[in-house]
């Protein structure tokens, strides 16, 4: 009875309980951090996917006017933009395959390479089907913005010139070209503002 009333027993019990809590915490911590980093990876992959889809939608909107302004859509600016978008879509599909296959570290490496524009030695393992793509995609957001701006500028010039020459009305089934161009330019400016502020 006297042993239970000594002051060191509650201290010893508190110590054992504390050690057990610490052991449980150490066992659960990696799972908790892995879940958090996997969620961040998924969000980053979704962000990249949304950016690529958004750029493709802008290009598709511009392409609606390709029949009217064949020269603009036959030049190097348009073909370079299409090539860049195809490459970004290839990378996006590769990232999605890696994530679906449970290769999260490979997906993280590829996303880091694309989004951070830094070379990574482990990138060599991932770039089997992406060799020609890798170098061209550095600073891809700024490059796509610049390409879209060039195409828009060429379309504006062609539209103004065409409207001066011909006073015929635009087809009713779609927006006038200058309205479409203004909409996309506005989106690009908002996007650039968001990128520089963020």
Backbone as JSON Lines, residues from 0, in Angstrom:
{"i":0,"aa":"X","n":[0.81,-1.18,0.0],"ca":[0.0,0.0,0.0],"c":[0.85,1.25,0.0]}
{"i":1,"aa":"X","n":[1.95,1.17,0.67],"ca":[2.8,2.33,0.76],"c":[3.5,2.62,-0.58]}
{"i":2,"aa":"X","n":[3.67,1.59,-1.4],"ca":[4.31,1.78,-2.71],"c":[3.44,2.66,-3.6]}
{"i":3,"aa":"X","n":[2.11,2.46,-3.55],"ca":[1.21,3.25,-4.38],"c":[1.15,4.71,-3.97]}
{"i":4,"aa":"X","n":[1.47,4.98,-2.74],"ca":[1.38,6.37,-2.3],"c":[2.68,7.15,-2.5]}
{"i":5,"aa":"X","n":[3.71,6.53,-3.01],"ca":[4.96,7.24,-3.24],"c":[4.82,8.13,-4.47]}
{"i":6,"aa":"X","n":[5.51,9.29,-4.48],"ca":[5.34,10.26,-5.57],"c":[5.92,9.82,-6.91]}
{"i":7,"aa":"X","n":[6.78,8.88,-6.98],"ca":[7.4,8.53,-8.26],"c":[6.52,7.68,-9.15]}
{"i":8,"aa":"X","n":[5.51,7.01,-8.6],"ca":[4.64,6.17,-9.41],"c":[3.81,7.0,-10.39]}
{"i":9,"aa":"X","n":[3.16,8.09,-9.98],"ca":[2.44,8.88,-10.98],"c":[3.37,9.46,-12.03]}
{"i":10,"aa":"X","n":[4.58,9.77,-11.63],"ca":[5.57,10.29,-12.59],"c":[5.92,9.2,-13.59]}
{"i":11,"aa":"X","n":[6.13,7.99,-13.1],"ca":[6.48,6.87,-13.98],"c":[5.32,6.56,-14.93]}
{"i":12,"aa":"X","n":[4.09,6.57,-14.42],"ca":[2.92,6.32,-15.28],"c":[2.77,7.42,-16.35]}
{"i":13,"aa":"X","n":[2.99,8.65,-15.95],"ca":[2.92,9.76,-16.91],"c":[4.01,9.61,-17.97]}
{"i":14,"aa":"X","n":[5.19,9.18,-17.56],"ca":[6.29,8.97,-18.5],"c":[5.95,7.87,-19.5]}
{"i":15,"aa":"X","n":[5.42,6.75,-19.01],"ca":[5.05,5.63,-19.88],"c":[3.94,6.06,-20.85]}
{"i":16,"aa":"X","n":[2.94,6.79,-20.35],"ca":[1.86,7.27,-21.21],"c":[2.4,8.24,-22.26]}
{"i":17,"aa":"X","n":[3.3,9.1,-21.86],"ca":[3.91,10.05,-22.8],"c":[4.71,9.33,-23.87]}
{"i":18,"aa":"X","n":[5.48,8.3,-23.48],"ca":[6.27,7.54,-24.45],"c":[5.36,6.79,-25.42]}
{"i":19,"aa":"X","n":[4.26,6.24,-24.9],"ca":[3.32,5.53,-25.77],"c":[2.68,6.5,-26.77]}
{"i":20,"aa":"X","n":[2.33,7.69,-26.31],"ca":[1.76,8.7,-27.2],"c":[2.77,9.11,-28.26]}
{"i":21,"aa":"X","n":[4.01,9.3,-27.85],"ca":[5.06,9.67,-28.8],"c":[5.28,8.57,-29.82]}
{"i":22,"aa":"X","n":[5.25,7.32,-29.4],"ca":[5.43,6.19,-30.31],"c":[4.3,6.13,-31.33]}
{"i":23,"aa":"X","n":[3.06,6.3,-30.87],"ca":[1.92,6.29,-31.78],"c":[2.02,7.47,-32.76]}
{"i":24,"aa":"X","n":[2.39,8.64,-32.27],"ca":[2.54,9.82,-33.13],"c":[3.61,9.59,-34.19]}
{"i":25,"aa":"X","n":[4.74,9.01,-33.79],"ca":[5.82,8.76,-34.75],"c":[5.41,7.75,-35.8]}
{"i":26,"aa":"X","n":[4.56,6.82,-35.42],"ca":[4.1,5.82,-36.39],"c":[3.09,6.44,-37.37]}
{"i":27,"aa":"X","n":[2.26,7.36,-36.91],"ca":[1.22,7.95,-37.75],"c":[1.71,9.15,-38.56]}
{"i":28,"aa":"X","n":[2.74,9.83,-38.11],"ca":[3.2,11.06,-38.77],"c":[3.53,10.88,-40.25]}
{"i":29,"aa":"X","n":[4.29,9.84,-40.64],"ca":[4.58,9.69,-42.08],"c":[3.31,9.55,-42.93]}
{"i":30,"aa":"X","n":[2.33,8.83,-42.42],"ca":[1.07,8.67,-43.18],"c":[0.36,10.01,-43.31]}
{"i":31,"aa":"X","n":[0.37,10.8,-42.25],"ca":[-0.28,12.12,-42.3],"c":[0.43,13.05,-43.28]}
{"i":32,"aa":"X","n":[1.75,13.09,-43.24],"ca":[2.48,13.98,-44.15],"c":[2.39,13.48,-45.59]}
{"i":33,"aa":"X","n":[2.4,12.17,-45.79],"ca":[2.28,11.63,-47.15],"c":[0.92,12.01,-47.74]}
{"i":34,"aa":"X","n":[-0.13,11.93,-46.94],"ca":[-1.46,12.31,-47.42],"c":[-1.49,13.78,-47.81]}
{"i":35,"aa":"X","n":[-0.85,14.64,-47.01],"ca":[-0.82,16.07,-47.31],"c":[-0.03,16.34,-48.58]}
{"i":36,"aa":"X","n":[1.12,15.68,-48.75],"ca":[1.92,15.93,-49.95],"c":[1.26,15.32,-51.18]}
{"i":37,"aa":"X","n":[0.57,14.18,-51.03],"ca":[-0.15,13.61,-52.17],"c":[-1.28,14.54,-52.61]}
{"i":38,"aa":"X","n":[-1.97,15.15,-51.65],"ca":[-3.04,16.08,-51.98],"c":[-2.46,17.31,-52.7]}
{"i":39,"aa":"X","n":[-1.32,17.81,-52.22],"ca":[-0.68,18.96,-52.88],"c":[-0.25,18.59,-54.3]}
{"i":40,"aa":"X","n":[0.25,17.38,-54.48],"ca":[0.65,16.92,-55.81],"c":[-0.56,16.83,-56.74]}
{"i":41,"aa":"X","n":[-1.65,16.29,-56.24],"ca":[-2.88,16.18,-57.03],"c":[-3.39,17.57,-57.41]}
{"i":42,"aa":"X","n":[-3.32,18.51,-56.47],"ca":[-3.77,19.87,-56.77],"c":[-2.87,20.52,-57.82]}
{"i":43,"aa":"X","n":[-1.58,20.29,-57.72],"ca":[-0.66,20.87,-58.7],"c":[-0.89,20.27,-60.08]}
{"i":44,"aa":"X","n":[-1.12,18.95,-60.13],"ca":[-1.4,18.3,-61.41],"c":[-2.71,18.82,-62.0]}
{"i":45,"aa":"X","n":[-3.71,19.05,-61.15],"ca":[-4.99,19.59,-61.62],"c":[-4.81,21.01,-62.13]}
{"i":46,"aa":"X","n":[-3.98,21.81,-61.44],"ca":[-3.7,23.17,-61.9],"c":[-3.06,23.14,-63.29]}
{"i":47,"aa":"X","n":[-2.05,22.29,-63.46],"ca":[-1.37,22.2,-64.75],"c":[-2.36,21.77,-65.83]}
{"i":48,"aa":"X","n":[-3.17,20.77,-65.53],"ca":[-4.17,20.29,-66.49],"c":[-5.13,21.42,-66.88]}
{"i":49,"aa":"X","n":[-5.61,22.16,-65.89],"ca":[-6.53,23.27,-66.17],"c":[-5.89,24.34,-67.03]}
{"i":50,"aa":"X","n":[-4.62,24.63,-66.78],"ca":[-3.91,25.63,-67.59],"c":[-3.81,25.17,-69.05]}
{"i":51,"aa":"X","n":[-3.44,23.92,-69.25],"ca":[-3.3,23.39,-70.61],"c":[-4.66,23.39,-71.31]}
{"i":52,"aa":"X","n":[-5.69,22.95,-70.62],"ca":[-7.05,22.95,-71.21],"c":[-7.48,24.38,-71.54]}
{"i":53,"aa":"X","n":[-7.2,25.31,-70.64],"ca":[-7.56,26.72,-70.89],"c":[-6.88,27.29,-72.11]}
{"i":54,"aa":"X","n":[-5.59,27.0,-72.26],"ca":[-4.87,27.48,-73.45],"c":[-5.42,26.84,-74.72]}
{"i":55,"aa":"X","n":[-5.75,25.55,-74.65],"ca":[-6.31,24.86,-75.82],"c":[-7.66,25.48,-76.2]}
{"i":56,"aa":"X","n":[-8.48,25.81,-75.2],"ca":[-9.78,26.43,-75.48],"c":[-9.59,27.79,-76.16]}
{"i":57,"aa":"X","n":[-8.61,28.57,-75.72],"ca":[-8.36,29.86,-76.37],"c":[-7.93,29.66,-77.81]}
{"i":58,"aa":"X","n":[-7.07,28.67,-78.04],"ca":[-6.62,28.4,-79.41],"c":[-7.79,27.92,-80.27]}
{"i":59,"aa":"X","n":[-8.66,27.1,-79.71],"ca":[-9.83,26.62,-80.44],"c":[-10.76,27.77,-80.8]}
{"i":60,"aa":"X","n":[-10.92,28.71,-79.89],"ca":[-11.73,29.9,-80.16],"c":[-11.14,30.7,-81.32]}
{"i":61,"aa":"X","n":[-9.84,30.87,-81.3],"ca":[-9.19,31.59,-82.41],"c":[-9.34,30.81,-83.72]}
{"i":62,"aa":"X","n":[-9.25,29.5,-83.64],"ca":[-9.31,28.66,-84.84],"c":[-10.65,28.77,-85.56]}
{"i":63,"aa":"X","n":[-11.7,29.22,-84.87],"ca":[-13.0,29.39,-85.52],"c":[-12.93,30.41,-86.65]}
{"i":64,"aa":"X","n":[-11.91,31.24,-86.63],"ca":[-11.76,32.27,-87.66],"c":[-10.72,31.91,-88.72]}
{"i":65,"aa":"X","n":[-10.27,30.65,-88.69],"ca":[-9.21,30.24,-89.61],"c":[-9.64,30.25,-91.07]}
{"i":66,"aa":"X","n":[-10.92,30.01,-91.34],"ca":[-11.38,30.02,-92.73],"c":[-11.36,31.43,-93.32]}
{"i":67,"aa":"X","n":[-11.57,32.44,-92.47],"ca":[-11.6,33.81,-92.95],"c":[-10.19,34.38,-93.15]}
{"i":68,"aa":"X","n":[-9.25,33.92,-92.34],"ca":[-7.9,34.49,-92.34],"c":[-6.87,33.37,-92.48]}
{"i":69,"aa":"X","n":[-6.89,32.74,-93.61],"ca":[-6.05,31.56,-93.87],"c":[-4.57,31.9,-93.69]}
{"i":70,"aa":"X","n":[-4.16,33.07,-94.11],"ca":[-2.74,33.44,-94.04],"c":[-2.24,33.46,-92.6]}
{"i":71,"aa":"X","n":[-3.06,33.95,-91.69],"ca":[-2.66,34.02,-90.28],"c":[-2.46,32.62,-89.71]}
{"i":72,"aa":"X","n":[-3.33,31.7,-90.1],"ca":[-3.28,30.35,-89.55],"c":[-2.36,29.43,-90.33]}
{"i":73,"aa":"X","n":[-1.73,29.97,-91.35],"ca":[-0.77,29.18,-92.12],"c":[0.66,29.57,-91.78]}
{"i":74,"aa":"X","n":[0.85,30.58,-90.96],"ca":[2.22,31.04,-90.68],"c":[2.85,30.27,-89.52]}
{"i":75,"aa":"X","n":[4.11,30.59,-89.27],"ca":[4.88,29.89,-88.24],"c":[4.37,30.14,-86.82]}
{"i":76,"aa":"X","n":[3.79,31.29,-86.57],"ca":[3.32,31.6,-85.22],"c":[2.22,30.62,-84.8]}
{"i":77,"aa":"X","n":[1.28,30.39,-85.7],"ca":[0.19,29.48,-85.39],"c":[0.69,28.04,-85.26]}
{"i":78,"aa":"X","n":[1.53,27.61,-86.18],"ca":[2.03,26.23,-86.1],"c":[2.9,26.02,-84.86]}
{"i":79,"aa":"X","n":[3.66,27.04,-84.45],"ca":[4.46,26.93,-83.22],"c":[3.56,26.82,-82.0]}
{"i":80,"aa":"X","n":[2.48,27.59,-81.99],"ca":[1.52,27.52,-80.89],"c":[0.89,26.13,-80.83]}
{"i":81,"aa":"X","n":[0.48,25.6,-81.98],"ca":[-0.13,24.27,-82.0],"c":[0.85,23.2,-81.53]}
{"i":82,"aa":"X","n":[2.1,23.33,-81.94],"ca":[3.13,22.36,-81.51],"c":[3.32,22.44,-79.99]}
{"i":83,"aa":"X","n":[3.4,23.64,-79.46],"ca":[3.57,23.81,-78.02],"c":[2.39,23.23,-77.25]}
{"i":84,"aa":"X","n":[1.18,23.51,-77.71],"ca":[-0.01,22.97,-77.03],"c":[-0.04,21.45,-77.09]}
{"i":85,"aa":"X","n":[0.34,20.87,-78.22],"ca":[0.4,19.41,-78.33],"c":[1.42,18.83,-77.35]}
{"i":86,"aa":"X","n":[2.56,19.5,-77.2],"ca":[3.58,19.03,-76.28],"c":[3.09,19.12,-74.83]}
{"i":87,"aa":"X","n":[2.43,20.21,-74.5],"ca":[1.89,20.36,-73.14],"c":[0.83,19.3,-72.86]}
{"i":88,"aa":"X","n":[0.02,19.0,-73.84],"ca":[-0.99,17.95,-73.66],"c":[-0.33,16.58,-73.49]}
{"i":89,"aa":"X","n":[0.77,16.35,-74.18],"ca":[1.51,15.1,-74.02],"c":[2.05,14.98,-72.6]}
{"i":90,"aa":"X","n":[2.62,16.06,-72.09],"ca":[3.14,16.05,-70.71],"c":[1.99,15.87,-69.72]}
{"i":91,"aa":"X","n":[0.88,16.53,-69.96],"ca":[-0.28,16.4,-69.08],"c":[-0.76,14.95,-69.03]}
{"i":92,"aa":"X","n":[-0.85,14.31,-70.19],"ca":[-1.27,12.9,-70.22],"c":[-0.27,12.01,-69.48]}
{"i":93,"aa":"X","n":[1.02,12.3,-69.63],"ca":[2.06,11.53,-68.94],"c":[1.91,11.68,-67.43]}
{"i":94,"aa":"X","n":[1.67,12.88,-66.96],"ca":[1.49,13.13,-65.53],"c":[0.27,12.36,-65.02]}
{"i":95,"aa":"X","n":[-0.82,12.41,-65.78],"ca":[-2.03,11.69,-65.37],"c":[-1.8,10.18,-65.32]}
{"i":96,"aa":"X","n":[-1.05,9.65,-66.3],"ca":[-0.73,8.21,-66.28],"c":[0.11,7.84,-65.07]}
{"i":97,"aa":"X","n":[1.11,8.68,-64.76],"ca":[1.96,8.41,-63.6],"c":[1.14,8.41,-62.31]}
{"i":98,"aa":"X","n":[0.26,9.37,-62.18],"ca":[-0.57,9.44,-60.97],"c":[-1.51,8.24,-60.88]}
{"i":99,"aa":"X","n":[-2.12,7.88,-61.99],"ca":[-3.03,6.73,-61.98],"c":[-2.29,5.43,-61.72]}
{"i":100,"aa":"X","n":[-1.03,5.36,-62.14],"ca":[-0.21,4.17,-61.91],"c":[0.44,4.13,-60.54]}
{"i":101,"aa":"X","n":[0.16,5.13,-59.71],"ca":[0.73,5.16,-58.37],"c":[2.18,5.6,-58.32]}
{"i":102,"aa":"X","n":[2.69,6.15,-59.4],"ca":[4.08,6.61,-59.45],"c":[4.12,8.1,-59.11]}
{"i":103,"aa":"X","n":[3.78,8.39,-57.86],"ca":[3.64,9.78,-57.43],"c":[4.97,10.52,-57.44]}
{"i":104,"aa":"X","n":[6.05,9.85,-57.09],"ca":[7.35,10.54,-57.09],"c":[7.77,10.92,-58.51]}
{"i":105,"aa":"X","n":[7.5,10.04,-59.47],"ca":[7.8,10.36,-60.87],"c":[6.93,11.52,-61.35]}
{"i":106,"aa":"X","n":[5.66,11.5,-60.96],"ca":[4.75,12.6,-61.33],"c":[5.22,13.9,-60.69]}
{"i":107,"aa":"X","n":[5.64,13.83,-59.43],"ca":[6.13,15.02,-58.72],"c":[7.38,15.58,-59.43]}
{"i":108,"aa":"X","n":[8.27,14.69,-59.85],"ca":[9.49,15.12,-60.55],"c":[9.14,15.81,-61.87]}
{"i":109,"aa":"X","n":[8.24,15.2,-62.64],"ca":[7.86,15.78,-63.93],"c":[7.14,17.12,-63.74]}
{"i":110,"aa":"X","n":[6.24,17.18,-62.78],"ca":[5.56,18.45,-62.49],"c":[6.54,19.51,-62.02]}
{"i":111,"aa":"X","n":[7.49,19.11,-61.18],"ca":[8.5,20.05,-60.71],"c":[9.32,20.58,-61.86]}
{"i":112,"aa":"X","n":[9.64,19.71,-62.79],"ca":[10.43,20.12,-63.95],"c":[9.64,21.1,-64.81]}
{"i":113,"aa":"X","n":[8.39,20.78,-65.07],"ca":[7.57,21.62,-65.94],"c":[7.19,22.92,-65.25]}
{"i":114,"aa":"X","n":[6.79,22.83,-64.0],"ca":[6.28,24.02,-63.31],"c":[7.36,24.89,-62.71]}
{"i":115,"aa":"X","n":[8.49,24.3,-62.35],"ca":[9.56,25.08,-61.74],"c":[10.66,25.44,-62.73]}
{"i":116,"aa":"X","n":[10.59,24.87,-63.92],"ca":[11.58,25.15,-64.97],"c":[13.01,24.91,-64.5]}
{"i":117,"aa":"X","n":[13.21,23.86,-63.73],"ca":[14.56,23.5,-63.3],"c":[14.85,22.09,-63.76]}
{"i":118,"aa":"X","n":[16.07,21.85,-64.2],"ca":[16.47,20.5,-64.59],"c":[16.65,19.66,-63.34]}
{"i":119,"aa":"X","n":[16.28,18.4,-63.46],"ca":[16.4,17.47,-62.35],"c":[17.01,16.19,-62.92]}
{"i":120,"aa":"X","n":[17.99,15.64,-62.22],"ca":[18.68,14.47,-62.76],"c":[17.74,13.29,-62.95]}
{"i":121,"aa":"X","n":[16.74,13.14,-62.09],"ca":[15.81,12.02,-62.24],"c":[14.86,12.22,-63.41]}
{"i":122,"aa":"X","n":[14.9,13.39,-64.03],"ca":[14.07,13.66,-65.2],"c":[14.47,12.75,-66.35]}
{"i":123,"aa":"X","n":[15.71,12.34,-66.4],"ca":[16.18,11.48,-67.48],"c":[15.37,10.19,-67.56]}
{"i":124,"aa":"X","n":[14.99,9.64,-66.41],"ca":[14.23,8.39,-66.39],"c":[12.83,8.59,-66.94]}
{"i":125,"aa":"X","n":[12.27,9.77,-66.74],"ca":[10.89,10.02,-67.11],"c":[10.72,10.46,-68.55]}
{"i":126,"aa":"X","n":[11.76,10.95,-69.15],"ca":[11.6,11.64,-70.43],"c":[11.69,10.72,-71.63]}
{"i":127,"aa":"X","n":[11.43,9.44,-71.44],"ca":[11.54,8.5,-72.55],"c":[10.75,8.96,-73.77]}
{"i":128,"aa":"X","n":[9.49,9.33,-73.6],"ca":[8.69,9.78,-74.73],"c":[8.64,11.28,-74.84]}
{"i":129,"aa":"X","n":[9.4,11.98,-74.03],"ca":[9.29,13.43,-73.98],"c":[10.61,14.13,-74.31]}
{"i":130,"aa":"X","n":[11.55,13.42,-74.94],"ca":[12.89,13.98,-75.17],"c":[12.86,15.33,-75.87]}
{"i":131,"aa":"X","n":[12.16,15.4,-77.02],"ca":[12.17,16.65,-77.77],"c":[11.34,17.73,-77.09]}
{"i":132,"aa":"X","n":[10.49,17.32,-76.18],"ca":[9.59,18.24,-75.51],"c":[10.3,19.0,-74.4]}
{"i":133,"aa":"X","n":[11.15,18.31,-73.67],"ca":[11.68,18.81,-72.4],"c":[12.23,20.23,-72.46]}
{"i":134,"aa":"X","n":[13.18,20.5,-73.33],"ca":[13.82,21.8,-73.36],"c":[12.86,22.9,-73.81]}
{"i":135,"aa":"X","n":[11.99,22.57,-74.75],"ca":[11.1,23.58,-75.3],"c":[10.03,24.05,-74.3]}
{"i":136,"aa":"X","n":[9.8,23.27,-73.26],"ca":[8.72,23.6,-72.34],"c":[9.16,24.44,-71.16]}
{"i":137,"aa":"X","n":[10.43,24.8,-71.1],"ca":[10.85,25.7,-70.04],"c":[10.11,27.02,-70.22]}
{"i":138,"aa":"X","n":[9.58,27.56,-69.16],"ca":[8.81,28.82,-69.19],"c":[7.63,28.73,-70.15]}
{"i":139,"aa":"X","n":[6.94,27.61,-70.13],"ca":[5.87,27.35,-71.08],"c":[4.71,28.34,-70.97]}
{"i":140,"aa":"X","n":[4.39,28.78,-69.77],"ca":[3.26,29.71,-69.63],"c":[3.54,31.02,-70.36]}
{"i":141,"aa":"X","n":[4.71,31.58,-70.12],"ca":[5.07,32.84,-70.78],"c":[5.17,32.65,-72.29]}
{"i":142,"aa":"X","n":[5.68,31.5,-72.71],"ca":[5.82,31.23,-74.14],"c":[4.45,31.14,-74.81]}
{"i":143,"aa":"X","n":[3.52,30.42,-74.19],"ca":[2.18,30.29,-74.77],"c":[1.48,31.65,-74.8]}
{"i":144,"aa":"X","n":[1.65,32.42,-73.73],"ca":[1.06,33.77,-73.72],"c":[1.6,34.59,-74.89]}
{"i":145,"aa":"X","n":[2.92,34.57,-75.07],"ca":[3.53,35.33,-76.16],"c":[3.03,34.85,-77.52]}
{"i":146,"aa":"X","n":[2.92,33.54,-77.67],"ca":[2.44,33.0,-78.95],"c":[1.0,33.41,-79.22]}
{"i":147,"aa":"X","n":[0.15,33.32,-78.21],"ca":[-1.25,33.73,-78.38],"c":[-1.33,35.22,-78.73]}
{"i":148,"aa":"X","n":[-0.52,36.02,-78.07],"ca":[-0.52,37.46,-78.36],"c":[-0.11,37.73,-79.81]}
{"i":149,"aa":"X","n":[0.9,37.0,-80.29],"ca":[1.34,37.18,-81.68],"c":[0.24,36.82,-82.66]}
{"i":150,"aa":"X","n":[-0.41,35.69,-82.42],"ca":[-1.5,35.27,-83.31],"c":[-2.64,36.29,-83.26]}
{"i":151,"aa":"X","n":[-2.96,36.76,-82.07],"ca":[-4.03,37.76,-81.93],"c":[-3.66,39.04,-82.67]}
{"i":152,"aa":"X","n":[-2.42,39.46,-82.52],"ca":[-1.97,40.67,-83.22],"c":[-2.08,40.49,-84.74]}
{"i":153,"aa":"X","n":[-1.65,39.33,-85.23],"ca":[-1.75,39.06,-86.67],"c":[-3.21,39.02,-87.12]}
{"i":154,"aa":"X","n":[-4.07,38.44,-86.29],"ca":[-5.49,38.39,-86.64],"c":[-6.12,39.79,-86.63]}
{"i":155,"aa":"X","n":[-5.73,40.61,-85.66],"ca":[-6.26,41.98,-85.61],"c":[-5.88,42.74,-86.87]}
{"i":156,"aa":"X","n":[-4.62,42.63,-87.23],"ca":[-4.15,43.32,-88.43],"c":[-4.91,42.83,-89.66]}
{"i":157,"aa":"X","n":[-5.03,41.51,-89.79],"ca":[-5.74,40.94,-90.94],"c":[-7.21,41.34,-90.93]}
{"i":158,"aa":"X","n":[-7.82,41.38,-89.75],"ca":[-9.24,41.74,-89.65],"c":[-9.48,43.19,-90.04]}
{"i":159,"aa":"X","n":[-8.64,44.08,-89.52],"ca":[-8.79,45.5,-89.85],"c":[-8.59,45.71,-91.35]}
{"i":160,"aa":"X","n":[-7.58,45.07,-91.9],"ca":[-7.31,45.2,-93.33],"c":[-8.48,44.66,-94.15]}
{"i":161,"aa":"X","n":[-8.99,43.51,-93.75],"ca":[-10.1,42.9,-94.48],"c":[-11.36,43.76,-94.39]}
{"i":162,"aa":"X","n":[-11.61,44.32,-93.19],"ca":[-12.81,45.14,-93.03],"c":[-12.72,46.43,-93.84]}
{"i":163,"aa":"X","n":[-11.52,46.93,-94.02],"ca":[-11.36,48.13,-94.86],"c":[-11.65,47.8,-96.32]}
{"i":164,"aa":"X","n":[-11.16,46.64,-96.74],"ca":[-11.32,46.25,-98.14],"c":[-12.76,45.85,-98.44]}
{"i":165,"aa":"X","n":[-13.32,45.11,-97.54],"ca":[-14.67,44.59,-97.77],"c":[-15.59,45.05,-96.65]}
{"i":166,"aa":"X","n":[-16.72,45.57,-97.0],"ca":[-17.65,46.05,-95.99],"c":[-18.77,45.03,-95.74]}
{"i":167,"aa":"X","n":[-18.54,43.79,-96.18],"ca":[-19.57,42.77,-95.96],"c":[-19.65,42.42,-94.48]}
{"i":168,"aa":"X","n":[-20.83,42.08,-94.05],"ca":[-21.06,41.75,-92.64],"c":[-20.48,40.38,-92.31]}
{"i":169,"aa":"X","n":[-20.06,40.22,-91.05],"ca":[-19.55,38.93,-90.57],"c":[-20.69,37.94,-90.49]}
{"i":170,"aa":"X","n":[-20.35,36.69,-90.51],"ca":[-21.36,35.64,-90.41],"c":[-22.05,35.75,-89.05]}
{"i":171,"aa":"X","n":[-23.34,35.47,-89.02],"ca":[-24.13,35.62,-87.8],"c":[-23.9,34.49,-86.79]}
{"i":172,"aa":"X","n":[-23.36,33.36,-87.21],"ca":[-23.25,32.21,-86.32],"c":[-22.14,32.35,-85.27]}
{"i":173,"aa":"X","n":[-21.29,33.33,-85.39],"ca":[-20.24,33.5,-84.4],"c":[-19.96,34.97,-84.18]}
{"i":174,"aa":"X","n":[-19.21,35.25,-83.11],"ca":[-18.87,36.63,-82.8],"c":[-17.98,37.2,-83.88]}
{"i":175,"aa":"X","n":[-18.03,38.52,-84.07],"ca":[-17.07,39.13,-84.99],"c":[-15.64,38.86,-84.48]}
{"i":176,"aa":"X","n":[-14.72,38.76,-85.39],"ca":[-13.35,38.41,-85.04],"c":[-12.75,39.37,-84.02]}
{"i":177,"aa":"X","n":[-12.95,40.67,-84.19],"ca":[-12.36,41.63,-83.26],"c":[-12.92,41.47,-81.85]}
{"i":178,"aa":"X","n":[-14.18,41.09,-81.72],"ca":[-14.77,40.85,-80.4],"c":[-14.13,39.62,-79.76]}
{"i":179,"aa":"X","n":[-13.98,38.57,-80.55],"ca":[-13.32,37.36,-80.05],"c":[-11.9,37.67,-79.6]}
{"i":180,"aa":"X","n":[-11.18,38.41,-80.41],"ca":[-9.78,38.76,-80.08],"c":[-9.72,39.59,-78.81]}
{"i":181,"aa":"X","n":[-10.63,40.51,-78.67],"ca":[-10.66,41.35,-77.46],"c":[-10.94,40.5,-76.22]}
{"i":182,"aa":"X","n":[-11.84,39.54,-76.34],"ca":[-12.14,38.66,-75.21],"c":[-10.91,37.86,-74.79]}
{"i":183,"aa":"X","n":[-10.22,37.29,-75.75],"ca":[-9.05,36.47,-75.42],"c":[-7.91,37.34,-74.88]}
{"i":184,"aa":"X","n":[-7.74,38.54,-75.47],"ca":[-6.7,39.45,-74.95],"c":[-7.0,39.82,-73.5]}
{"i":185,"aa":"X","n":[-8.26,40.05,-73.2],"ca":[-8.65,40.39,-71.82],"c":[-8.32,39.23,-70.89]}
{"i":186,"aa":"X","n":[-8.63,38.01,-71.29],"ca":[-8.32,36.84,-70.47],"c":[-6.82,36.71,-70.26]}
{"i":187,"aa":"X","n":[-6.04,36.95,-71.31],"ca":[-4.58,36.86,-71.19],"c":[-4.04,37.91,-70.23]}
{"i":188,"aa":"X","n":[-4.55,39.13,-70.32],"ca":[-4.11,40.19,-69.42],"c":[-4.47,39.86,-67.97]}
{"i":189,"aa":"X","n":[-5.68,39.37,-67.76],"ca":[-6.08,38.98,-66.4],"c":[-5.2,37.85,-65.89]}
{"i":190,"aa":"X","n":[-4.91,36.9,-66.76],"ca":[-4.08,35.77,-66.4],"c":[-2.67,36.21,-66.05]}
{"i":191,"aa":"X","n":[-2.09,37.09,-66.87],"ca":[-0.74,37.59,-66.61],"c":[-0.7,38.37,-65.32]}
{"i":192,"aa":"X","n":[-1.74,39.14,-65.06],"ca":[-1.82,39.89,-63.81],"c":[-1.86,38.95,-62.62]}
{"i":193,"aa":"X","n":[-2.63,37.87,-62.75],"ca":[-2.73,36.89,-61.67],"c":[-1.39,36.2,-61.45]}
{"i":194,"aa":"X","n":[-0.68,35.86,-62.55],"ca":[0.63,35.19,-62.42],"c":[1.63,36.09,-61.72]}
{"i":195,"aa":"X","n":[1.68,37.37,-62.1],"ca":[2.67,38.26,-61.5],"c":[2.32,38.62,-60.07]}
{"i":196,"aa":"X","n":[1.03,38.68,-59.74],"ca":[0.63,38.99,-58.37],"c":[0.81,37.8,-57.45]}
{"i":197,"aa":"X","n":[0.66,36.57,-58.0],"ca":[0.69,35.34,-57.18],"c":[2.03,34.85,-56.95]}
